[in-house]
Amino acid sequence: MICMPIELNDKQKVAYANWQYKAPEVGQPINLPKVGTVGYVSEVIDNKKTGEQAYIITPKKLPKKPTASDLNQVVNVTILYRGSTEPGKGDDWVKDWINTDLPIGNQVIGGGQKMPPAQLKSAAQTLDTAMNRYKNATFDIYGHSLGSMNGQYAISDTKYPDRIHAAYLYEGPNIHSVLNDKQQRTAETLKNRIFNYIDDKDYIAIGYTNASMVGMLIRIDSKKATGAVDQHMWGGYQFDKSGNIRTATDTKIKLKMAQTDIVMQDQLKALTSLATKLTKSGGHLSASEQIYLESSEVLIIVDGIAKMVESGFSRDYSSLPASNQRNGDALDRHRAARTRCGVPFELL
């Protein structure tokens, strides 16, 4: 059986990212609404020297002392980089705010020498160490605020960029100017796998006006939250009834196209792996196996194109007149009925 990362909607991804603030312990399951358990905490990173905090999640619960075989069977890993500790609380808030946040803020706003703080460097070390530990895994990265900066830097600095599956980064300052030339080139090659979400009403998410950045910028259509802290903590985020984040139509299309491409690549990779296994088992593919694989590849591509087309149309009809809402709901019912028949709606 080929295991692939679980597909989550935008709302569920935010819920996943929010686990970084719940201080989960090793062995604890990560549960998401309407999804269930998506993984287990395998390692907790608490770097007392730099203040970095991160959580490494694997799809299955590992033994307390995993063997090399256990680790090699892990095919996908998620890293959650935690945001700053509240000032005055905990023993690492000085390292977060004084040693990391303020120097980065000064760099972003005023320019200056490219001197990445120690915490960003240790975040990069965390990623590469995990990649060496889980040798057969691809990686999903989540981060919020300072965690977003740590994620931006770690991805840009990694020795194994081809193993980055996707990254979902929220409300962090733009650290592109802190990166060296090599890191900036790495970030550019991964641009369509890094989703950098920004609420323009959040005062922390700075440095994105007329500037290069790490990843694809997703400016969300936000509401006014109850206060600055709530605004920063996803309080202004809005989602449609399918869990898709509200943003400008052109941005939504680019976002869904990039995400659909990742899913298609996952499916094609699984199909390639299956073909390799079939070839090894029999020495060559039979005619029926060849037809099956070719048909599956076509269906993956067709389904991916259908999803890209559909992504251009919002399914949230709440802002429309009542008559149009009814038409939209009827369209959804028709789409669901067609999908149950096993045929993509847009092809009928």
N, C-alpha and C positions, 0 to 999 in steps of 0.2 A: 504493500500500500504506500502510495506517495503522499506525504503530508505537506500541505501548503498553509501559509498564514491565513488566519480567519479573516474574512472580509467584514469590516465594520463600517457603519455610516459615520458621518462627521460628528454627530452627537455622542455616539459611543466612543469615538476616539478621544473626545474631550474628557469623557468619564474615565477612560483608561489613563490619560495623562494626569488626572486629578489624584490618582492613587499615590503619586509621589509625595503628597502631603499627608497621607494616612499612616506613614511610618510602618509599612508592613514588615513582618519578620520572616526569616528564612523558613520555608515550608508552607507559608500562608498562601491560600488560593487567591487569585485575582478574579473577582466576579464583576460582571457588567450587567446592567439592566437589560432584560429581554434577550440576553446572550448566554448568561451563565458563566462558568469558569473558563477563562481564556489562557490561564497559565498559573505557574507557581513561582514564588520567590525562591531563587536558588542561591543568590548572594546579595548581601547588603554591603555597600561601600560607604564607609564613614572615615574619610581621610582627615585625621585630626590636625595634620600639618597645614593643609590647604583649605579645609572647610568643605571640600566636595562631598556631596551625598548623592548616591545613586542606587538603583535597584535593578538587578539582573533577573529577568523572568524567562523561564523555559516552559514549553508547552506541557510537559509532564513533570511530576514531582520526582526529583532526583534523590537518591540515598544520601545520608549524611556524609558519607565518604564515597563519592561516585568513582567508579573505575574509568579507565581510558575508554573502554567499550561503551559505558553509559554516556560519556561526554560526546563520543563520536556519533552516537545515534541522534543527538539533538540537531535538528535541521533548521530551526529558526529561534532566534533569541531577541528579546525586547529589552532595551535599556531605558529606564526612566531616570532622567537627570532632575534632581530636586531644585526648586527655586530657593531664594534667600530665606534664612531664618528671620523671624520677626525681631526687630531691634530690641535689645535688652533681654531676650529670651534665648535659652540654650547656651552652649559654650563655643559656638562657631559663628555667631552673628557678626562679630568684628571681622572675621576672615571673609565673610560674604560681602558685607557692605563697605567696610573701609579698605580692605585689601583687593577687592575685585570689582564691585559695582561702581564705586566712585571713580577709580582709574579708567574703567571702560567708558563710563559716561563722559569723562573729560576728553578721552580720545575721540569719541563719536562726535561730540559737540564742537570741540576746539581743535581737533587734529593733534599732531605731535608725533613722538617716536612710537614705532610699532613695538610695544613691549607687552606681550600677552601676560596677564597675571598668572601666578602659580596654579590657581584653581583650574583655569582653562587647560593648562598643560597636563594636569593630573587627570582631567576628564578625558583627554585624548589617550592617555596611558591606560585608563580604565577600558576604553573601547578596544584598543589593540590587544591588551592582555586577554580580554574576553574572546576576541577573535582567535587568538592562539590557543585558548583553552577549549573552545567549541569549534574545532577545525572544519567541520562540515556544515556549519550553520550560516545562514544569512541573517542580517540584523535590521531590526526596526528600532528607531530612536524617537523618544518622546522627551520634550522638555518645556518648561514654562518659566518665563522671566529669566532669572539667572540660569536656570536649567536650559532655556533656549540658547543662551550664549554658550554654555558648555557644549550643548549638542552641535551648534554651528561650528565651533572650533574643532571638536573631536572628529566630525565627519570630514572636514576640510583637511585635517592633518593625518588621517588614517593611511596606513600602508596598504590597506586592502579595500580600495573604493568599490571594486566589483562585487563585494559582498554586502554592500549597503542595499537593503531591499527597499526601504522607504524611511522618511523622517517626518515627524509632525511636531512642529515647533510653534510655541504660542507666546505672544506678548513679550518678546525680548528685544533689547536694542540691537541695531544692525552692527555686527562686529566685522564686516567685510574689510574695513580699513585697517584692522588689527592684523589681518592675515598677510603672510608673505606671498611672493609671486607664485610659488609652487602650490601653496594651499589654495590660493584663489583659482588656479587652474583646475585643481581637484574639485572644488566647489562647483565650478562651471560645468564640468562633465556630469555632475550628479544633479544638476538643476531641476530636472523634471521628476526627481524622486524625493526632493526636499520641499515640503509644504510649510511655508512660513506665514502664519496667520497673525494679522495685525488689526487691532481695533483703534481707529484714529482718535477715539475719545479717551484712550488710555495714555497717560502722560509718560509711562515707562517705555513704551514701544517707540523709540526715537531713532532718527538717522536714516529714514527711508525715503525722504524727499529728494528726487533727482540724484539718486545714488545707486551704485552697484550693491548687490546684496547676495547673501547665501540662500540659494533656493528660489522657488517660485513664490512671489509675493501674493498673498490672499488678503486683500482689504475687505473686511467683513462689513455687512450692513448691520450696524449695531444700534441698540436702543440705549437711552440714558439710564445708567444704573443708579442705585441709591447713594453711592459715594465713590470716591477715587479708588479705595481698596477693592470694593465690589466690582468696579469697572475693570480693574486689572485682573481680578480673579474670575474671568469669563462671564461676569454679570451682565454684560451687554450683548452677549451672543444670542442670536436668534436662529431657529431651525424650522424647516417646513415639516409637514406631517410624516415625511419619509426619513427624517433625521438629517437632511442635507442642510448645510450651513447657508444662511442667506448672504448673498453677495451679488455684485453686478453680474448681469447675464453673460458678458464676454468672459469675465473671470471664472464664472461657474462652468462655462463650457471648457475652458482651458484646464481647469482643475479636474473635471470629470474625464476629459480625454487622457490626461496624464495618469490618473488613477486606474482607468480602464486598461491602459497600455500595460501597467504593472501587473494587473490581474491576467491579461492575455499572455504576458511573458511567463508568469508562473505556470499557467496551464500548458503552454508549449514546452516548458522545461520538464514538467511532469510527464508529458507525452514522449519526449525524447528519452527520458529515463526508462519509461516503459518499453520503448523500442529496443533500447540497449539490453534490457533484461530478457526480452523475447529472443533477441538474436543470440545471446549467450546460452539460453536454454536449448535452442534447437540448431544453432549454427547458422541459420538463415531464416528469413521471414517467409512464411507461407503466403500464398496469394490472398487468402482471406485476412490474414494479419496485416498485410500491406494495405489492403483496401480499408480496413478498420482504422488504421493509423492515419491514412491520408484523409479519410472522411472526418475523423475527429479533429484534425488540424484545420480543415475548412470550416467546420462548425464553430470552433473556437474563434476564428477570425471573423466569421459572419456575426456571431453573437456579440463580439467586442465592438464591431462597427455599429450594430443595432443599439448597444448601450450608449455609444458616443452620440448617436443621433438623438436618442431619447433624452440625454443629459441636457440638451439645449432647451428643454421645455420643463418648466417648474410644475410640480404636482401640488403646490400649495395654492388653493383657489380662494382662501379666506378673504383676500383683499378685493376680490372681484364682485360685481353685482350678483344678486341671488340667482338670476337666470343663468349666468355664466358659470356660477359655482355648480349648479345642477348639471350643466353640460360637462364640466370638468370631472365631476364625480362619476357620471355615466361613462366617460372616456376611461377612467381608471378601472371600472367594472369590466368594460369590454377588454381592456388590456390584460386584466387578471385572468379572464376566461380564456383568452387566446393562449396566454402563457401556460395555463394548466394543460392545454392540449399539446404542449411540448414544442410550440412554434413561436419564434420571436414575434411580438406584436407588430413591429414595424414592417415585417416582411409579408403581412397579410393584407 
